[in-house]
Amino acid sequence: MARISRKAKAMPVQILPEQIWDTCIYGRLSFEDDRKKESDSIGNQIAMLEHYIGERPDLKLISVFKDVNQTGTNFQRSGFKEMMEAIKCGKINCIVVKDLSRFGRNYIEAGTYLEKILPFLNVRFISVNDNYDSLHPAVQDEEYGIPLKNLIHDMYARDISQKIKAGLAVKRGKGEFTGGIAPYGYLKGDGGKLLIDEQIAPIVRDLFQWAKDGMSVSCIAQKLNEAGISSPSQYRYTKGILKSERYAEVRYWYKNTVRRILSNPVYLGHMVQGKTTSDLWGNGGGIDIPQEQWVEIKNTHEPLVDEETFLAVRQIKQERWQCSKDKIVPQGSNLLKGRVFCGDCKRSMKRRKISKAEGTAGYSFTCATYEDICRHDCKKKRIEESELRDLLYTAIYKQLELAVDMEGMILTLQTEGRVSQQERELDHEIYETKKKLSKLAVLRSSLYADYQQKRLDEKDYLLIKSKYGHDVSVLSRRLDVLSRQKCRADSESASKVPWLAGIKKWDQNNLMTEKIISELIERIELFSDQAVSICFNYRDELEDLLQPNETKG
């Protein structure tokens, strides 16, 4: 008896009689493909596939998805993800590609999609140049044809990765620049040469001179921002070097950007590369290389600063670092980390150490935009941490007192049996509120007709219209409050109300702990007039609980 293979077969796509397939085109072009012949261009891929679909009446083109300059060794591609979302939403049930390598070069992942995921989603897959259609698969394709081609594409990706890495290593050894974007102040020239960008070269020289004169990196960044000088990312976007529109909004210089420029030996005319390595095959994650293994080739291009200036800046940096290191004291725990914001620019405020006369240290919160980035874009504000913690303690303590009062009120309602009566009153008020809103709608619709027929003059019309609008607004807000109260069971015990449960479990003698602040405080904002706004996590629920009493009052 012949042996029967137990190997799992790909699930066949369910065929409907005379089915019209909602089809999408998927095209991909990698960096390496972009340097090849024109027939591999993304435009030619799509044109060929559109012609293919146009000749087949059972295929209806719905969408085109593409990934440009994207590797095929993984499936973390924006166009591919968008296509899979369309499939999951039921918009697409057929994929057409030029060949299997356009779909993916990773043998395992490509096989998973073709043999498991797409059949499970009942999606037809067509690879034109491979003459493969999952609707009518040949026996050799099922058994070894397609898996073998995927394996070949996988091996090709691994091989090309090693060849590219070897080629880049040779170029680095010759002192050629192998990065994607030239350092700020330079442009990429032919043969891996760096050429001075005369438009921004004076800015780089100014950075080094200011640092040599003793200006800190924070002050340098702030000076550049106040002068309206475009950040490196924004400048590269305006020159077309960076394509993504998100870089157009990166307008600030930051101290870390300045620090990287001041420590980069490229501005001495030396090329230092090979600081990280990545596998072009697979996920391509970067790995840091020890400094002794970096590739440094001296005098490869024209410098922007002289060695004396560069070394003077480095010396100042080392002296400041040593001075600050000697003064470092253990930092107190920051209970408010990530919760204090500027009320004007909405950025997170910076916690700074304050050295006091008696030798002790305290902390204060200041606006990072005003202090470090650009004083034109926000206002000066500062509050000592001790003062803010006192304010916060008072606010939390009041919440605790209120929780005790609210718990007593709810228990009293339960014991007196007034809860069901409250529900009836709530239902009646909702009914009356809706009735009033309906009546106002009728009155508002007839008001303009009265004005048109000269029954009302313009002054009376506008006055009455304004009153009706105000009444509708008040009633609508009230109805929203009543609806929220209706959704919450009025007979709920105090232990089932999250706001009360969250507040009353804490010890009033120890309210300033990280756990309490994390659970109760959502956000703290400081404004230029020193006003402080504290936003609690349970504020909406508290307002709903208080609303019935405020109404009756």
Buried (B, 14 or more C-beta within 10 A) or exposed (E): EEEEEEEEEBEEBEEEEEBEBBBBBBBBBBEBBEEEEEEBBBEBBBEBBBEBBEEEEEBEBBBBBBBBEBBBBBBEBEBBEBBBEBBEEEEBBBBBBBBBBBBBBBBEBBBBBBBEEBBEBBBBBBBBEBEBBBBEBEEEBBBEBBBEBBBBBBEBBBEBBEEBBEEBBEBBEEBBBBBEEBBBBBBBEEEBBBEBBEEBBEBBBBBBEBBBEEBBBBBBBBBBBBEEBBBBBBBBBEEEBBEEEEBEEBBBBBBEBBBBBBEBBBBBBBBBBBEEBEBBBBEEEEEEBEEEEEBBBEEBBEBBBBEEBBEBBBEBBEEEEEEEEEEEEEEEEBBBEEBBBBBBBEBBBBBBBEEEEEEEEEBBBBBBBBBBBBBEBBBEBBBEBEEBBEEBEEBBEEBBEBBBEBBEBBEEBBEEEEBEEBBEEBEEBBEEBEEBBEEBEEBBEEBEEBBEEEEBEEEEBEEBBEEBEEBBEEBEEBBEBBEBBBEEEBEEEBEEBEBBBBBBEBEEEEBEEEEBBEBBBEBBBBEBEEEBEBEBBBEEBBEBBBBBEEEEE
